[in-house]
Amino acid sequence: MNNNVSNIIENIKKVIVGKENTIEKVLICLICKGNVLLEDVPGVGKTTMVHTLAKSMDMTFKRIQFTPDLLPSDITGISIYNQKNGDFEFKKGPIFSNIVLADEINRTSPKTQSSLLEAMQENQITTDGNTLPLPSPFIVLATQNPIEYEGTFPLPEAQLDRFMMKISLGYPDKRSEKVILRRFKEKNPLEEINSVLNTKDIIKMQKEVKKVHVDESIDDYIIDIVSKTREHEDINLGVSPRGSLALFKASQGNAYIKGRNYVLPDDVKELILPVLGHRIILKPESKIQGSNSEKILKDILRKIKVPVVKRND
């Protein structure tokens, strides 16, 4: 495993117990310049994990609590009239941070949700006719509760497509939960977390991951998978080209954090659910019959021939 990746995972594990696989996926999104949607029930550690990630890296961090009365300007910023010089001055909002936690993103209106679209896709915002770049590196980690529907606004497909991955932490096993009880007995370990990486480290990793070799057979493998989602009888809307590109980049990221300079088919297979699962829309009748994205994607994988990739030295 890459040394920087190993250091940050070990640091996060001081707080988050038994979720190394989830931590790896979040790091893949960070080094591949993608965004993450954490969907899970309350109390499993979504917000805590984001806080721990932020503290593990010497980067700016802002938390935005999404509520029904939140306005787009509360996120992007607002122009304020300065009486001294008789001009408007732009006061930057919390979006101007390296790491942005969009907490309970589905509790605010679609208008406010849409204010994140440009930031998530192009790392910039446009206000009053001016385009302003966001800090680099930049990542949005959004959380939402899949259980509560009252007072929530489901994310539109256009916004879901901007998330590189949609992942869940899930409940800890008995052994991990016991460790949590012991670890949090007298103090919160999050308070003692120190940074192990800085902005330069992350930018360097973002450049290095692009050099990970991807054989053309892997290209064809990804395209075959994505094409099947567009032809499947149970799917109303298949994966977009943005989705296939996300899977391509995420596969590079998976190889990179595991210390390889080449992508294997297993990298693609490992990430197909978190990267593509939220990008397909099933037909209503398919849902009634008990079908879901996971079942369909696994079925597609079984029917596609896995390429043989030679090691790249």
NULOKE-551709 format. One line per 2 residues: number of its first residue (from 1); their letters; for each residue y, z, x of C-alpha. Coordinates in nm, 4 decimals. Example, Ala and Ser with C-alpha at 12.3 -4.5 7.8 and 13.67 -1.06 7.14 Angstrom:
# NULOKE-551709
1	as	-0.4500,0.7800,1.2300; -0.1060,0.7140,1.3670
This chain:
# NULOKE-551709
1	mn	0.0000,0.0000,0.0000; 0.3562,-0.0759,0.1138
3	nn	0.5041,0.2293,0.2920; 0.8240,0.2413,0.0854
5	vs	0.6229,0.2107,-0.2341; 0.3833,0.4825,-0.1205
7	ni	0.6721,0.7184,-0.0402; 0.8399,0.6779,-0.3752
9	ie	0.5147,0.7074,-0.5732; 0.4261,1.0317,-0.3950
11	ni	0.7761,1.1617,-0.4639; 0.7564,1.0820,-0.8353
13	kk	0.4088,1.2360,-0.8573; 0.5645,1.5714,-0.7691
15	vi	0.6955,1.5696,-1.1272; 0.4894,1.3134,-1.3220
17	vg	0.1191,1.3974,-1.3212; -0.1689,1.1509,-1.3599
19	ke	0.0401,0.8394,-1.4337; 0.0309,0.6514,-1.1019
21	nt	-0.0565,0.3220,-1.2715; 0.2484,0.3459,-1.4979
23	ie	0.4724,0.4404,-1.2043; 0.3496,0.1318,-1.0157
25	kv	0.4394,-0.0948,-1.3071; 0.7929,0.0443,-1.3245
27	li	0.8333,-0.0131,-0.9507; 0.7060,-0.3698,-0.9867
29	cl	0.9829,-0.4351,-1.2400; 1.2420,-0.2793,-1.0096
31	ic	1.1540,-0.4891,-0.7058; 1.1136,-0.8034,-0.9195
33	kg	1.4531,-0.7510,-1.0873; 1.2980,-0.6953,-1.4284
35	nv	1.3646,-0.4431,-1.7050; 1.1244,-0.1973,-1.8672
37	ll	1.0663,-0.0875,-2.2264; 0.8871,0.2479,-2.2421
39	ed	0.7386,0.2896,-2.5892; 0.5559,0.6117,-2.6650
41	vp	0.5504,0.9215,-2.8826; 0.7994,1.2024,-2.8064
43	gv	0.7264,1.4535,-2.5333; 0.4996,1.2559,-2.3005
45	gk	0.7584,1.2268,-2.0221; 0.9373,0.8924,-2.0686
47	tt	1.2858,1.0260,-1.9982; 1.1594,1.2619,-1.7275
49	mv	0.9951,0.9738,-1.5420; 1.3173,0.7706,-1.5447
51	ht	1.5150,1.0722,-1.4205; 1.2613,1.1268,-1.1418
53	la	1.2740,0.7603,-1.0405; 1.6536,0.7757,-1.0256
55	ks	1.6555,1.0924,-0.8149; 1.3966,0.9430,-0.5791
57	md	1.6402,0.6684,-0.4843; 1.9959,0.7101,-0.3606
59	mt	2.1428,0.4899,-0.6330; 2.3880,0.5371,-0.9188
61	fk	2.2300,0.6439,-1.2485; 2.3618,0.6656,-1.6039
63	ri	2.1942,0.7734,-1.9263; 2.3102,0.6226,-2.2559
65	qf	2.1944,0.8066,-2.5682; 2.1660,0.5366,-2.8334
67	tp	2.2816,0.6534,-3.1765; 2.3750,0.4682,-3.4999
69	dl	2.7487,0.5067,-3.4271; 2.7325,0.3784,-3.0677
71	lp	2.9649,0.0812,-3.0060; 2.9233,-0.2060,-2.7566
73	sd	3.2358,-0.0853,-2.5742; 3.0663,0.2537,-2.5248
75	it	2.8173,0.0682,-2.3051; 3.0150,-0.2061,-2.1346
77	gi	3.3574,-0.0419,-2.1124; 3.6995,-0.0780,-2.2723
79	si	4.0469,-0.2054,-2.1835; 4.3120,0.0687,-2.2009
81	yn	4.6868,0.0051,-2.2065; 4.8681,0.1584,-1.9095
83	qk	5.2195,0.2506,-2.0158; 5.3391,0.2886,-1.6553
85	ng	5.2793,-0.0712,-1.5482; 5.2735,-0.2222,-1.8974
87	df	4.9306,-0.3789,-1.8485; 4.5746,-0.3327,-1.9738
89	ef	4.3244,-0.1749,-1.7357; 3.9503,-0.2084,-1.7799
91	kk	3.7605,0.1197,-1.7732; 3.3998,0.0497,-1.6796
93	gp	3.1238,0.1783,-1.9059; 2.7887,0.3351,-1.8059
95	if	2.6276,-0.0099,-1.7749; 2.7919,-0.0324,-1.4302
97	sn	2.5128,0.1611,-1.2591; 2.2065,0.0709,-1.0532
99	iv	1.9720,0.2438,-1.2965; 2.0544,0.2602,-1.6669
101	la	1.8455,0.4705,-1.9058; 1.8839,0.3339,-2.2591
103	de	1.7400,0.6324,-2.4437; 1.5979,0.5613,-2.7916
105	in	1.7364,0.2087,-2.7853; 1.6099,0.1294,-3.1370
107	rt	1.8366,0.3947,-3.2937; 2.1525,0.1876,-3.2605
109	sp	2.2708,-0.1205,-3.4491; 2.1666,-0.4769,-3.3546
111	kt	2.5290,-0.5491,-3.2569; 2.5229,-0.2722,-2.9975
113	qs	2.1722,-0.3643,-2.8825; 2.2892,-0.7213,-2.8201
115	sl	2.5587,-0.5980,-2.5803; 2.2772,-0.5442,-2.3291
117	le	2.1443,-0.9009,-2.3426; 2.3774,-1.0562,-2.0851
119	am	2.3449,-0.7550,-1.8546; 1.9638,-0.7631,-1.8653
121	qe	1.9355,-1.1370,-1.8082; 2.2234,-1.2191,-1.5733
123	nq	2.3270,-0.8849,-1.4193; 2.6807,-0.9268,-1.5483
125	it	2.8957,-0.8603,-1.8540; 3.1747,-1.0614,-2.0128
127	td	3.4694,-0.8771,-2.1637; 3.8132,-0.9996,-2.2687
129	gn	3.7221,-1.3418,-2.1278; 3.6421,-1.2021,-1.7817
131	tl	3.2960,-1.1957,-1.6253; 3.2204,-0.8859,-1.4203
133	pl	2.9142,-0.8513,-1.1935; 2.6955,-0.5414,-1.2200
135	ps	2.5818,-0.3385,-0.9184; 2.2816,-0.4564,-0.7194
137	pf	2.0056,-0.3568,-0.7575; 2.0192,-0.3181,-1.1358
139	iv	1.7537,-0.2193,-1.3890; 1.7523,-0.1114,-1.7530
141	la	1.4792,0.1329,-1.8522; 1.4788,0.1673,-2.2302
143	tq	1.2776,0.4144,-2.4358; 1.1772,0.4053,-2.7992
145	np	0.9540,0.6009,-3.0345; 0.7018,0.3760,-3.2166
147	ie	0.6273,0.6357,-3.4851; 0.9639,0.7002,-3.6493
149	ye	1.1062,0.4131,-3.8547; 1.3742,0.5877,-4.0619
151	gt	1.7178,0.5316,-3.9107; 1.5922,0.2805,-3.6535
153	fp	1.6626,-0.0887,-3.5931; 1.3667,-0.2874,-3.4536
155	lp	1.4533,-0.4797,-3.1396; 1.4920,-0.8539,-3.2062
157	ea	1.2570,-1.0950,-3.0298; 1.5418,-1.2227,-2.8092
159	ql	1.5920,-0.8738,-2.6675; 1.2227,-0.7916,-2.6356
161	dr	1.1841,-1.1089,-2.4307; 1.4370,-0.9718,-2.1775
163	fm	1.2022,-0.6868,-2.0851; 0.9646,-0.7812,-1.8054
165	mk	0.7161,-0.5202,-1.9260; 0.6520,-0.2998,-2.2248
167	is	0.4462,0.0009,-2.1201; 0.3334,0.3405,-2.2464
169	lg	0.2573,0.6632,-2.0651; 0.0089,0.8018,-2.3164
171	yp	-0.1132,1.1586,-2.3390; -0.2331,1.3240,-2.0156
173	dk	-0.5988,1.4171,-1.9760; -0.6953,1.7853,-1.9835
175	rs	-0.6921,1.8242,-1.6070; -0.3475,1.6661,-1.5708
177	ek	-0.2048,1.8708,-1.8564; -0.3223,2.1902,-1.6911
179	vi	-0.1457,2.0840,-1.3700; 0.1705,2.0246,-1.5761
181	lr	0.1536,2.3750,-1.7241; 0.1132,2.5335,-1.3794
183	rf	0.3786,2.3145,-1.2171; 0.6454,2.3815,-1.4811
185	ke	0.5599,2.7499,-1.5224; 0.8506,2.8973,-1.3245
187	kn	1.0806,2.6034,-1.2517; 1.1423,2.2376,-1.3187
189	pl	1.0173,2.0346,-1.0180; 1.2681,1.7600,-1.1085
191	ee	1.5459,1.9860,-0.9764; 1.3916,1.9810,-0.6274
193	in	1.3371,1.6052,-0.6003; 1.5216,1.4363,-0.3121
195	sv	1.5809,1.0653,-0.2550; 1.3343,0.8842,-0.0291
197	ln	1.4808,0.5322,-0.0624; 1.8310,0.3886,-0.0810
199	tk	1.9990,0.0746,-0.2132; 1.9376,-0.1216,0.1074
201	di	1.5654,-0.0405,0.0943; 1.5334,-0.1735,-0.2606
203	ik	1.7324,-0.4914,-0.1890; 1.5127,-0.5530,0.1160
205	mq	1.1996,-0.5135,-0.0979; 1.3429,-0.7504,-0.3600
207	ke	1.3822,-1.0157,-0.0898; 1.0390,-0.9544,0.0637
209	vk	0.8504,-0.9795,-0.2671; 0.9728,-1.3376,-0.3144
211	kv	0.7856,-1.4351,0.0024; 0.4473,-1.3294,-0.1384
213	hv	0.2331,-1.6435,-0.1432; 0.1201,-1.7800,-0.4802
215	de	-0.1465,-2.0493,-0.4716; -0.1024,-2.3439,-0.7090
217	si	-0.4266,-2.2467,-0.8793; -0.2557,-1.9222,-0.9830
219	dd	0.0279,-2.1296,-1.1317; -0.2271,-2.3226,-1.3365
221	yi	-0.4031,-1.9989,-1.4379; -0.0783,-1.8502,-1.5720
223	id	0.0142,-2.1740,-1.7508; -0.3327,-2.1946,-1.9112
225	iv	-0.2972,-1.8384,-2.0417; 0.0522,-1.8961,-2.1792
227	sk	-0.0451,-2.2311,-2.3362; -0.3327,-2.0687,-2.5226
229	tr	-0.0921,-1.8214,-2.6841; 0.1052,-2.1169,-2.8227
231	eh	-0.2088,-2.2776,-2.9664; -0.3935,-1.9688,-3.0935
233	ed	-0.4674,-1.9697,-3.4657; -0.3656,-1.6040,-3.5087
235	in	-0.0309,-1.6360,-3.3302; 0.2857,-1.7445,-3.5072
237	lg	0.5030,-1.7548,-3.1939; 0.3577,-1.7845,-2.8436
239	vs	0.4898,-1.6833,-2.5023; 0.8103,-1.8521,-2.3832
241	pr	0.8685,-1.9989,-2.0348; 1.0595,-1.6779,-1.9576
243	gs	0.7345,-1.4942,-2.0224; 0.5307,-1.7141,-1.7869
245	la	0.7954,-1.6672,-1.5166; 0.7863,-1.2903,-1.5717
247	lf	0.4079,-1.2893,-1.5281; 0.4411,-1.5005,-1.2120
249	ka	0.6977,-1.2625,-1.0572; 0.5163,-0.9485,-1.1692
251	sq	0.1963,-1.0770,-1.0063; 0.3876,-1.1174,-0.6803
253	gn	0.5154,-0.7620,-0.7229; 0.1668,-0.6260,-0.7859
255	ay	0.0352,-0.7910,-0.4691; 0.3364,-0.6643,-0.2726
257	ik	0.3038,-0.2972,-0.3649; -0.0653,-0.3131,-0.2766
259	gr	0.0153,-0.4416,0.0714; -0.0915,-0.8044,0.0274
261	ny	0.1126,-1.1160,0.1066; -0.0765,-1.3302,-0.1454
263	vl	-0.1509,-1.3124,-0.5188; -0.5026,-1.2837,-0.6591
265	pd	-0.6180,-1.3674,-1.0144; -0.6764,-0.9926,-1.0596
267	dv	-0.3008,-0.9363,-1.0195; -0.2416,-1.1659,-1.3164
269	ke	-0.5203,-1.0120,-1.5248; -0.3967,-0.6596,-1.4574
271	li	-0.0478,-0.7371,-1.5864; -0.1117,-0.9741,-1.8758
273	lp	-0.0916,-0.7017,-2.1436; 0.2286,-0.5230,-2.0341
275	vl	0.4047,-0.8525,-1.9535; 0.2928,-1.0750,-2.2428
277	gh	0.1880,-0.8330,-2.5172; 0.5374,-0.7845,-2.6615
279	ri	0.6265,-1.1547,-2.6405; 0.3870,-1.2905,-2.9007
281	il	0.4287,-1.2681,-3.2787; 0.1146,-1.2576,-3.4870
283	kp	0.0745,-1.4212,-3.8261; 0.0941,-1.1691,-4.1152
285	es	-0.2587,-1.2490,-4.2283; -0.3911,-1.1834,-3.8759
287	ki	-0.2351,-0.8365,-3.8771; -0.3938,-0.7607,-4.2130
289	qg	-0.7322,-0.8586,-4.0719; -0.6845,-0.6033,-3.7904
291	sn	-0.5955,-0.8360,-3.5073; -0.3375,-0.7383,-3.2436
293	se	-0.1821,-0.8702,-2.9221; -0.4237,-0.6846,-2.6970
295	ki	-0.7359,-0.8221,-2.8657; -0.6014,-1.1772,-2.8628
297	lk	-0.4923,-1.1715,-2.4971; -0.8267,-1.0286,-2.3866
299	di	-1.0023,-1.3010,-2.5865; -0.7860,-1.5666,-2.4194
301	lr	-0.8667,-1.4275,-2.0742; -1.2404,-1.4444,-2.1403
303	ki	-1.2187,-1.8133,-2.2272; -1.0173,-1.9277,-1.9253
305	kv	-1.1840,-2.0037,-1.5950; -1.0681,-1.7722,-1.3179
307	pv	-0.9547,-1.9602,-1.0050; -1.0904,-1.8867,-0.6591
309	vk	-0.8048,-1.8062,-0.4210; -0.8419,-1.8013,-0.0450
311	rn	-0.6832,-1.5199,0.1525; -0.3431,-1.6120,0.2999
313	d	-0.3135,-1.4798,0.6564
